[in-house]
Amino acid sequence: MAGRMVVGSAALAELVRPASAPDPAGGHRVLPVRPELTGLLPHRGLRRGSTIAVGVGQPRRSGGTSLILALLAEASRAGSWCAVVGVPTFGAGAAAEAGIALDRLALVPNPGPEWPTVVAALIDGVDVVVTAVPTTVSASVANRLAARARQRGSVLVPYGRWDGADVTLQVVRGVWEGLGAGRGRLRRREVTVSARGRGAAARPKEIKVWLPSDELTRVIPRAAGGVAAATTTPAPPRFRVVTGGPAARSRTMVGSA
């Protein structure tokens, strides 16, 4: 089943009404994320009313879309409604593979000049709203949308540059796996995700994860000799979380999720 393609204000209103109804995750102040991503977020999940930006990076195909899928998956499974605005390349097939419930996913690929109105309407009734950030968005519009998310208890996820976000996540490095000596196919990518923000998220962090991942592979464990290796058991080895940004020297060993 494909995600719901929303065209026109009437269709948007019809979507927001049922999405606004109580759902299993509706009473929780923090929506869940995959265990490997909890260390990047100050509340170990998507706190309602917050703005969690995802940087686009350079080049543009830098893993941002895969990171968005990973952010949405657990909240969607728990019963939350999600919407993606202004990302025409966002695929329902990839969303389903990531674990996102397509019957609670709204897609608005081309919102047009009414972008602020569309995002604001979705914030009123949808738990998590992902939106590509137009190059022309003003600071006043961005501030109003963030304030609306705080008031309504929605999680706003701008995809692109967004000053003032509570947390900004970005894929800073990535290496694909799967190609052998002249044959094979790209299966997944080892990526380094950075997090920076304000308040409880002021201290920069980095983790390495597989994107896309599978149910038995979470944060990349450290193998002998410092080479990253995947695990095929439900209880992976201990892994390393890097705090303080790329140049930091301090490292903290933590248990697996």
Backbone bond lengths (Angstrom), bond angles and torsions (degrees), N, CA, C in turn:
res aa  C-N    CA-C-N  psi(-1)  N-CA   C-N-CA  omega(-1)  CA-C   N-CA-C  phi
1 M - - - 1.463 - - 1.519 109.63 -
2 A 1.299 118.82 129.17 1.453 121.95 -177.63 1.513 110.40 -78.80
3 G 1.357 115.54 157.69 1.443 119.02 172.67 1.515 109.91 -65.11
4 R 1.303 117.30 159.00 1.454 121.22 -176.38 1.522 110.38 -76.47
5 M 1.312 116.30 119.74 1.461 121.33 177.44 1.522 107.10 -86.19
6 V 1.318 117.31 122.68 1.454 122.30 -174.77 1.515 109.30 -104.72
7 V 1.319 116.80 121.32 1.462 122.45 179.57 1.517 108.00 -130.49
8 G 1.332 117.49 119.96 1.452 121.60 176.36 1.517 112.77 91.13
9 S 1.343 115.42 154.55 1.462 121.09 -176.97 1.519 112.52 -66.93
10 A 1.343 117.77 -34.10 1.463 120.14 179.62 1.523 110.89 -64.08
11 A 1.340 115.92 -44.95 1.462 119.57 178.83 1.520 110.58 -64.11
12 L 1.333 116.82 -36.45 1.453 120.51 179.31 1.528 110.52 -65.12
13 A 1.327 117.21 -41.71 1.462 120.67 178.86 1.517 111.24 -63.58
14 E 1.326 116.97 -40.71 1.470 120.21 179.08 1.524 111.24 -65.47
15 L 1.326 117.02 -32.49 1.464 120.41 178.15 1.522 110.91 -71.35
16 V 1.335 116.95 -46.35 1.455 120.73 -173.97 1.521 111.78 -65.36
17 R 1.347 118.01 -32.43 1.468 119.59 -179.67 1.525 112.20 -60.23
18 P 1.359 119.82 -54.55 1.467 118.02 178.30 1.520 113.05 -68.67
19 A 1.329 117.33 -30.94 1.460 119.05 179.61 1.516 110.92 -67.24
20 S 1.333 117.46 -26.37 1.455 120.91 -178.73 1.518 112.64 -76.57
21 A 1.329 117.36 -12.48 1.462 120.74 -179.68 1.523 110.23 -66.14
22 P 1.356 117.50 154.65 1.462 119.84 179.81 1.519 111.35 -57.67
23 D 1.330 115.78 142.81 1.458 120.98 178.49 1.519 108.36 -136.12
24 P 1.358 118.27 167.86 1.459 120.12 -175.85 1.517 114.56 -56.59
25 A 1.340 117.82 -29.36 1.460 119.90 -178.55 1.520 112.27 -96.37
26 G 1.327 116.86 -2.52 1.449 120.18 -170.54 1.515 114.70 -60.94
27 G 1.328 117.95 -32.70 1.454 119.70 -176.29 1.511 113.93 -86.31
28 H 1.320 119.04 -4.05 1.454 122.12 -176.75 1.520 110.22 -89.52
29 R 1.323 116.07 132.03 1.450 119.60 179.68 1.523 112.20 -75.31
30 V 1.325 118.10 -21.87 1.460 121.78 178.79 1.519 108.70 -123.79
31 L 1.324 116.93 120.74 1.455 121.67 177.72 1.524 109.06 -85.47
32 P 1.314 118.25 143.53 1.463 120.39 -173.56 1.522 112.82 -74.18
33 V 1.329 115.41 154.05 1.464 122.90 170.51 1.525 107.48 -129.06
34 R 1.315 116.49 169.36 1.456 120.53 177.55 1.536 109.60 -57.60
35 P 1.340 117.14 143.15 1.473 119.73 -175.03 1.515 113.91 -53.81
36 E 1.348 117.66 -35.04 1.456 119.22 -176.40 1.520 113.21 -70.21
37 L 1.341 117.49 -14.15 1.458 120.43 -179.10 1.522 113.14 -99.97
38 T 1.329 117.97 -8.33 1.467 120.24 -174.26 1.527 112.64 -61.47
39 G 1.345 117.06 -33.90 1.456 119.43 -178.04 1.513 114.45 -68.01
40 L 1.338 117.48 -13.68 1.461 120.88 -179.99 1.523 112.51 -86.78
41 L 1.328 117.28 -15.57 1.460 121.38 -172.63 1.521 109.72 -112.67
42 P 1.333 118.44 134.13 1.472 120.68 -174.14 1.517 114.01 -61.28
43 H 1.323 118.30 -27.27 1.463 121.69 178.44 1.530 111.80 -105.56
44 R 1.338 116.42 12.95 1.469 123.64 178.13 1.526 111.94 60.06
45 G 1.309 116.15 26.37 1.454 122.23 178.59 1.516 109.42 -179.48
46 L 1.333 116.41 -170.91 1.456 122.40 -179.74 1.524 108.85 -91.50
47 R 1.311 116.54 101.03 1.468 119.74 -178.30 1.518 109.78 -74.13
48 R 1.330 115.85 128.99 1.462 119.88 178.30 1.525 110.24 -58.84
49 G 1.327 115.32 137.72 1.454 120.88 -179.27 1.517 114.15 90.41
50 S 1.334 116.95 -3.79 1.461 119.74 -177.17 1.524 111.20 -95.43
51 T 1.325 115.33 166.62 1.463 123.06 175.07 1.519 107.74 -119.13
52 I 1.330 116.25 114.90 1.457 122.94 -178.42 1.526 107.21 -114.74
53 A 1.316 116.86 101.80 1.468 120.71 -177.37 1.524 110.56 -84.59
54 V 1.339 115.10 148.94 1.460 122.56 174.07 1.520 107.15 -119.59
55 G 1.326 116.64 116.55 1.449 120.32 -178.51 1.521 111.38 -71.19
56 V 1.322 116.58 145.69 1.460 121.51 -179.88 1.511 110.56 -75.28
57 G 1.323 118.12 -43.57 1.458 121.44 179.11 1.515 112.23 79.77
58 Q 1.312 114.52 172.20 1.466 122.56 178.36 1.522 109.04 -129.59
59 P 1.327 120.73 128.35 1.458 124.54 -2.83 1.525 111.29 -67.31
60 R 1.318 116.76 171.08 1.454 120.70 -173.43 1.527 112.03 -61.09
61 R 1.338 117.00 -36.53 1.472 119.85 178.06 1.529 108.81 -83.09
62 S 1.319 115.95 71.48 1.454 120.33 -171.79 1.519 113.43 -111.89
63 G 1.336 118.01 11.46 1.452 120.26 179.63 1.508 114.21 100.91
64 G 1.323 117.98 2.55 1.458 120.52 -179.06 1.517 113.09 -61.79
65 T 1.340 117.18 -40.73 1.467 120.01 -179.69 1.526 110.86 -64.88
66 S 1.333 117.35 -41.11 1.465 120.47 177.32 1.518 110.99 -62.71
67 L 1.323 117.21 -37.64 1.454 120.95 177.92 1.526 110.65 -65.78
68 I 1.327 117.21 -39.95 1.466 120.10 176.95 1.527 110.64 -61.68
69 L 1.330 117.17 -44.66 1.464 120.55 177.71 1.523 110.64 -57.38
70 A 1.338 116.30 -44.30 1.457 119.89 -179.92 1.524 111.60 -64.67
71 L 1.335 117.64 -35.21 1.461 120.62 179.16 1.528 112.63 -68.07
72 L 1.332 116.51 -36.14 1.463 120.86 -175.30 1.528 113.47 -81.41
73 A 1.325 118.00 -25.81 1.464 121.31 -164.80 1.526 113.65 -57.60
74 E 1.327 118.15 -52.32 1.468 119.74 -174.28 1.521 112.08 -69.66
75 A 1.324 117.79 -39.74 1.461 120.01 177.31 1.518 110.75 -61.58
76 S 1.334 116.27 -41.06 1.462 120.54 178.50 1.524 111.25 -63.60
77 R 1.330 116.52 -44.29 1.468 119.83 178.53 1.518 112.07 -61.23
78 A 1.354 115.96 -32.02 1.460 120.53 -178.25 1.525 112.39 -78.68
79 G 1.337 117.82 -4.86 1.458 120.54 175.75 1.509 115.51 115.70
80 S 1.329 118.42 1.18 1.466 120.69 -177.96 1.521 111.54 -78.08
81 W 1.331 115.08 149.67 1.454 122.07 170.63 1.523 108.84 -86.21
82 C 1.333 116.71 141.89 1.457 122.29 178.14 1.522 108.95 -129.60
83 A 1.326 115.93 150.95 1.459 121.63 176.62 1.516 108.88 -136.91
84 V 1.336 116.30 145.59 1.460 122.35 177.81 1.530 107.36 -127.47
85 V 1.324 116.61 120.59 1.463 122.62 -173.54 1.526 109.65 -117.06
86 G 1.328 116.18 131.15 1.457 121.00 170.99 1.512 115.46 76.86
87 V 1.345 117.55 20.58 1.465 121.59 177.73 1.532 107.07 -123.04
88 P 1.337 118.39 80.88 1.470 121.01 -174.53 1.519 113.65 -63.22
89 T 1.335 117.88 -20.83 1.468 120.10 179.65 1.522 112.58 -86.54
90 F 1.333 118.05 -1.98 1.465 120.86 179.97 1.528 108.53 -68.25
91 G 1.332 116.81 119.98 1.460 120.99 -173.75 1.508 113.58 -100.11
92 A 1.340 116.44 134.69 1.457 120.73 177.48 1.523 111.20 -65.83
93 G 1.343 117.15 -33.25 1.457 120.05 179.02 1.516 112.01 -63.21
94 A 1.336 116.47 -45.49 1.457 120.29 177.69 1.527 111.34 -65.12
95 A 1.334 116.06 -36.05 1.465 119.64 177.88 1.518 111.05 -63.24
96 A 1.335 116.50 -43.18 1.463 120.11 179.41 1.525 110.98 -63.99
97 E 1.327 117.67 -41.25 1.460 121.08 178.26 1.525 111.49 -63.26
98 A 1.326 117.41 -31.02 1.459 121.21 179.29 1.515 112.40 -77.56
99 G 1.340 117.56 -10.70 1.456 120.99 179.47 1.509 114.83 101.94
100 I 1.330 117.74 9.51 1.464 121.29 179.17 1.520 109.53 -80.57
101 A 1.331 116.74 132.72 1.461 121.95 179.45 1.530 109.02 -76.07
102 L 1.330 116.28 113.42 1.464 119.73 -174.69 1.517 113.17 -69.97
103 D 1.329 117.72 -22.95 1.465 118.36 178.09 1.530 112.04 -77.09
104 R 1.328 117.01 -3.80 1.470 121.05 173.57 1.531 110.64 -124.11
105 L 1.326 115.65 29.84 1.463 121.50 179.27 1.519 109.59 -121.80
106 A 1.324 117.20 125.98 1.469 122.62 176.52 1.514 109.11 -110.58
107 L 1.334 116.39 133.41 1.455 122.08 179.11 1.523 109.62 -116.78
108 V 1.311 116.67 125.32 1.468 122.48 174.99 1.524 105.82 -122.29
109 P 1.335 117.79 83.58 1.468 119.90 -171.02 1.519 114.08 -66.19
110 N 1.337 118.43 -34.43 1.462 120.81 -176.21 1.533 109.84 -134.31
111 P 1.331 117.75 85.35 1.467 119.96 -176.84 1.521 113.99 -71.74
112 G 1.335 117.44 -17.83 1.461 120.09 178.09 1.521 112.43 70.90
113 P 1.330 116.67 -158.71 1.471 120.39 -175.94 1.518 113.29 -67.71
114 E 1.339 117.75 -15.73 1.464 120.66 179.22 1.521 112.07 -88.31
115 W 1.337 116.98 23.93 1.466 120.63 -177.40 1.527 113.66 -51.05
116 P 1.344 120.61 -48.28 1.469 119.06 -179.46 1.521 112.70 -61.00
117 T 1.325 117.21 -37.89 1.466 120.93 -179.90 1.518 111.07 -67.09
118 V 1.338 116.26 -42.30 1.466 120.49 179.31 1.523 110.53 -62.50
119 V 1.330 117.51 -47.82 1.464 120.71 -178.98 1.521 110.70 -63.55
120 A 1.326 117.21 -42.72 1.461 120.55 179.88 1.528 111.36 -61.85
121 A 1.342 116.94 -41.47 1.468 120.21 179.21 1.522 110.89 -63.67
122 L 1.312 117.28 -40.75 1.467 120.18 179.59 1.526 111.29 -68.83
123 I 1.326 117.09 -37.26 1.467 120.36 176.99 1.528 110.24 -57.74
124 D 1.330 116.93 -34.67 1.463 120.50 -178.56 1.517 113.13 -63.27
125 G 1.354 117.97 -26.96 1.455 117.62 -172.97 1.507 116.40 -134.52
126 V 1.342 118.44 -2.38 1.463 121.26 -175.68 1.527 108.74 -115.75
127 D 1.319 116.56 141.16 1.464 121.03 -174.37 1.525 112.80 -68.31
128 V 1.341 117.64 -45.30 1.468 121.52 -177.63 1.521 108.12 -129.45
129 V 1.328 116.69 122.29 1.462 121.66 -178.48 1.521 108.74 -117.58
130 V 1.333 115.82 112.08 1.469 122.33 174.44 1.523 107.60 -94.51
131 T 1.315 116.71 133.86 1.462 118.60 177.99 1.518 110.80 -143.80
132 A 1.336 115.96 131.93 1.459 120.02 169.83 1.523 108.31 -63.19
133 V 1.319 116.83 141.55 1.461 121.04 -176.77 1.526 109.33 -93.40
134 P 1.341 117.93 116.10 1.467 119.66 177.27 1.527 110.93 -62.79
135 T 1.309 115.92 149.61 1.469 119.46 -179.96 1.518 111.89 -66.88
136 T 1.333 116.50 -20.86 1.465 120.03 -175.67 1.521 113.13 -98.57
137 V 1.337 119.43 7.12 1.458 119.53 -176.28 1.531 109.65 -66.60
138 S 1.323 115.39 133.82 1.465 120.41 -179.18 1.527 109.88 -89.01
139 A 1.321 115.89 160.23 1.458 120.91 178.86 1.523 111.15 -62.19
140 S 1.329 117.10 -35.98 1.462 119.69 -178.73 1.527 111.44 -66.71
141 V 1.343 117.46 -40.12 1.464 120.83 177.59 1.521 110.15 -66.09
142 A 1.323 117.05 -44.62 1.468 120.78 179.03 1.525 110.41 -60.09
143 N 1.320 117.52 -42.81 1.464 120.75 -179.69 1.518 111.40 -65.34
144 R 1.350 116.96 -38.22 1.466 119.45 179.39 1.524 111.47 -66.12
145 L 1.336 116.99 -40.24 1.459 119.78 179.97 1.531 110.91 -67.91
146 A 1.331 117.12 -40.36 1.463 119.95 177.22 1.526 110.81 -63.74
147 A 1.340 116.68 -40.41 1.463 120.28 178.69 1.531 110.78 -66.01
148 R 1.322 116.62 -37.27 1.469 120.17 178.08 1.521 110.76 -65.06
149 A 1.342 117.00 -40.24 1.464 120.09 177.28 1.523 110.83 -62.22
150 R 1.331 117.62 -41.31 1.468 120.59 177.61 1.522 110.97 -61.67
151 Q 1.337 115.79 -42.22 1.463 120.01 -177.83 1.521 111.72 -68.67
152 R 1.320 117.91 -40.89 1.460 122.31 -174.43 1.527 113.43 -87.59
153 G 1.338 117.11 -12.80 1.461 119.05 -178.85 1.511 113.85 78.00
154 S 1.330 116.14 23.96 1.460 120.90 175.45 1.524 109.05 -94.76
155 V 1.336 116.59 159.73 1.461 121.37 174.78 1.525 107.08 -102.96
156 L 1.321 116.50 119.26 1.464 121.95 179.31 1.515 108.18 -95.96
157 V 1.356 116.83 126.87 1.459 122.05 -178.49 1.529 108.47 -121.98
158 P 1.332 118.53 86.48 1.463 120.03 176.62 1.527 109.98 -70.38
159 Y 1.329 116.28 137.09 1.463 122.43 178.35 1.515 107.28 -107.50
160 G 1.334 116.04 96.52 1.451 121.57 -174.17 1.519 109.23 137.52
161 R 1.303 117.07 -173.43 1.462 120.69 -178.60 1.519 110.25 -68.24
162 W 1.333 115.77 129.99 1.467 121.40 -178.33 1.522 107.81 -148.43
163 D 1.316 116.68 100.00 1.462 120.76 179.86 1.523 110.15 -69.47
164 G 1.338 115.78 138.69 1.452 120.07 176.31 1.510 115.23 89.87
165 A 1.332 118.94 6.87 1.466 120.81 177.67 1.529 109.81 -65.02
166 D 1.334 116.31 149.73 1.461 119.86 176.33 1.528 110.63 -63.93
167 V 1.331 116.41 -40.80 1.457 122.73 177.06 1.529 107.73 -142.15
168 T 1.316 116.76 140.66 1.463 121.62 171.97 1.512 108.61 -119.49
169 L 1.333 115.93 121.71 1.460 122.83 177.67 1.519 109.06 -103.71
170 Q 1.331 116.98 144.49 1.456 119.63 177.98 1.520 110.48 -154.62
171 V 1.337 115.06 138.05 1.454 120.32 172.42 1.525 107.14 -78.46
172 V 1.331 116.73 118.44 1.467 120.00 -175.63 1.526 112.69 -103.80
173 R 1.316 117.07 -21.36 1.460 120.96 176.64 1.514 108.66 -148.72
174 G 1.341 116.76 153.79 1.459 119.75 178.03 1.515 112.01 -161.44
175 V 1.331 115.30 140.49 1.463 121.75 177.95 1.527 108.08 -132.58
176 W 1.327 117.03 125.17 1.458 121.88 -179.48 1.529 111.05 -78.35
177 E 1.336 115.85 151.18 1.454 122.80 176.65 1.523 109.16 -125.81
178 G 1.318 116.94 147.12 1.461 120.50 174.16 1.507 114.45 132.14
179 L 1.333 117.25 -29.08 1.457 119.95 179.87 1.527 109.93 -82.18
180 G 1.331 116.45 129.05 1.455 121.39 176.87 1.516 110.80 -97.77
181 A 1.334 115.90 -150.50 1.465 121.00 179.76 1.529 109.13 -79.49
182 G 1.327 115.22 82.00 1.456 119.80 176.71 1.511 115.20 87.90
183 R 1.321 118.54 3.44 1.458 119.07 178.64 1.531 109.57 -153.92
184 G 1.323 114.94 174.15 1.453 120.42 -178.15 1.521 110.34 110.50
185 R 1.325 115.87 -173.83 1.468 120.56 179.23 1.525 108.43 -144.07
186 L 1.318 115.48 152.97 1.450 120.89 177.96 1.524 108.84 -68.60
187 R 1.318 116.90 123.67 1.461 120.68 -175.88 1.535 112.82 -110.79
188 R 1.298 117.18 -42.14 1.452 120.27 -179.94 1.516 108.51 -160.95
189 R 1.320 114.96 169.75 1.457 119.44 -175.49 1.523 109.79 -130.94
190 E 1.327 115.72 134.58 1.455 121.56 172.24 1.521 106.90 -83.61
191 V 1.317 117.61 116.19 1.455 120.45 -176.30 1.523 110.46 -123.65
192 T 1.312 114.57 151.15 1.458 121.79 171.69 1.515 107.84 -104.39
193 V 1.334 116.46 122.58 1.464 122.16 -178.58 1.520 108.01 -109.98
194 S 1.323 116.51 127.91 1.462 121.35 177.41 1.521 109.66 -103.12
195 A 1.319 115.54 152.85 1.466 122.15 177.06 1.520 108.53 -134.79
196 R 1.304 115.29 133.01 1.459 120.81 174.73 1.517 107.27 -145.08
197 G 1.317 116.59 154.13 1.457 118.26 -177.88 1.507 111.23 -172.56
198 R 1.310 114.55 -147.05 1.458 120.05 -178.09 1.521 108.77 -133.37
199 G 1.308 116.53 167.75 1.455 120.34 -179.41 1.514 111.69 61.74
200 A 1.343 116.13 -124.40 1.462 121.02 -179.37 1.516 112.54 -66.05
201 A 1.339 117.76 -16.69 1.472 121.88 -179.29 1.523 112.37 -103.40
202 A 1.340 117.48 16.41 1.463 120.27 -174.75 1.520 112.52 -68.43
203 R 1.321 117.46 -26.32 1.469 119.93 -179.45 1.522 109.48 -83.70
204 P 1.338 118.60 117.96 1.472 120.17 -177.77 1.528 111.63 -62.20
205 K 1.342 115.04 147.91 1.460 121.22 178.38 1.520 109.19 -137.25
206 E 1.322 115.31 158.60 1.462 121.72 172.69 1.520 109.15 -141.01
207 I 1.335 116.72 143.85 1.454 121.85 170.78 1.524 108.45 -137.41
208 K 1.325 115.89 159.73 1.455 121.73 172.90 1.521 108.60 -110.24
209 V 1.329 116.52 132.39 1.457 121.34 179.17 1.529 108.76 -140.66
210 W 1.331 115.16 166.12 1.460 121.42 170.81 1.529 108.87 -91.64
211 L 1.305 117.44 130.45 1.468 122.70 173.25 1.525 108.20 -134.62
212 P 1.329 118.57 121.72 1.463 125.06 -8.04 1.514 110.98 -71.23
213 S 1.346 115.80 158.12 1.453 120.92 -178.25 1.520 109.34 -106.89
214 D 1.331 116.11 179.65 1.448 120.62 171.34 1.521 108.10 -127.54
215 E 1.310 117.32 177.74 1.456 120.58 -172.45 1.526 113.12 -67.55
216 L 1.337 118.77 -20.28 1.453 120.77 -176.30 1.522 112.90 -108.59
217 T 1.306 117.43 0.74 1.463 120.80 -179.77 1.513 108.29 -121.89
218 R 1.310 115.81 115.71 1.451 120.46 -178.56 1.526 109.46 -112.08
219 V 1.322 117.27 -125.90 1.453 119.50 177.73 1.517 108.84 -64.78
220 I 1.326 117.80 139.68 1.455 122.04 -175.23 1.521 109.87 -65.50
221 P 1.323 118.82 120.68 1.463 120.66 178.37 1.513 111.06 -78.03
222 R 1.324 116.56 162.31 1.456 121.91 178.31 1.511 109.56 -94.81
223 A 1.333 116.79 123.83 1.456 121.49 177.81 1.519 109.52 -94.81
224 A 1.351 116.02 174.99 1.454 120.64 179.32 1.521 110.22 -59.24
225 G 1.314 116.67 140.04 1.455 120.76 179.75 1.505 113.80 81.04
226 G 1.350 117.13 5.93 1.455 120.55 176.44 1.505 114.42 81.35
227 V 1.355 119.03 8.50 1.456 121.47 -179.66 1.515 108.77 -88.94
228 A 1.329 117.49 129.74 1.458 120.45 -179.88 1.515 109.91 -69.76
229 A 1.332 116.69 140.09 1.457 121.04 179.27 1.510 108.94 -143.21
230 A 1.331 116.52 148.78 1.465 120.91 -179.92 1.511 109.58 -84.77
231 T 1.317 115.68 159.60 1.455 121.34 176.14 1.507 109.96 -118.24
232 T 1.305 117.54 149.41 1.456 120.93 -179.67 1.510 110.98 -117.66
233 T 1.322 116.62 21.84 1.453 120.73 177.41 1.512 108.40 -116.81
234 P 1.356 118.50 153.78 1.457 120.51 -178.88 1.519 113.25 -63.19
235 A 1.344 119.12 -21.08 1.457 121.48 -178.85 1.523 108.92 -114.93
236 P 1.331 119.72 87.47 1.455 122.24 -176.59 1.511 111.37 -69.13
237 P 1.361 117.43 162.68 1.461 121.03 176.71 1.519 110.62 -62.54
238 R 1.309 114.84 170.62 1.453 119.05 177.79 1.522 109.74 -66.57
239 F 1.318 115.74 152.01 1.448 119.80 -175.06 1.512 109.92 -128.93
240 R 1.317 115.21 171.28 1.460 120.32 -175.35 1.510 110.21 -110.17
241 V 1.321 116.53 129.58 1.462 122.84 172.04 1.509 107.30 -109.27
242 V 1.320 117.49 127.96 1.452 122.27 -177.58 1.510 108.62 -97.78
243 T 1.315 117.85 126.01 1.461 121.71 178.42 1.509 109.35 -113.87
244 G 1.332 114.85 151.16 1.449 119.51 177.29 1.506 114.59 93.26
245 G 1.345 118.23 8.96 1.455 120.52 175.86 1.510 112.03 87.72
246 P 1.335 117.23 176.55 1.461 122.33 -174.73 1.518 113.59 -58.92
247 A 1.334 117.56 -30.53 1.453 119.70 -175.45 1.523 112.71 -91.60
248 A 1.314 117.05 0.75 1.457 119.57 -175.56 1.510 111.38 -69.66
249 R 1.317 115.55 148.63 1.449 119.97 178.96 1.529 111.80 -102.69
250 S 1.339 117.75 -21.78 1.458 119.95 -178.02 1.506 109.82 -83.14
251 R 1.338 116.65 139.76 1.453 122.25 178.61 1.515 108.61 -134.68
252 T 1.309 116.02 145.97 1.456 121.20 -177.41 1.502 108.89 -120.99
253 M 1.334 118.04 127.93 1.450 122.36 176.01 1.515 109.06 -88.31
254 V 1.324 117.24 128.95 1.456 121.13 -179.38 1.497 108.58 -131.11
255 G 1.349 117.05 162.53 1.461 121.15 -179.71 1.501 111.87 -76.98
256 S 1.325 116.85 164.23 1.461 121.32 178.87 1.504 110.88 -71.38
257 A 1.363 116.04 155.37 1.450 120.63 -178.06 1.503 110.59 -72.66
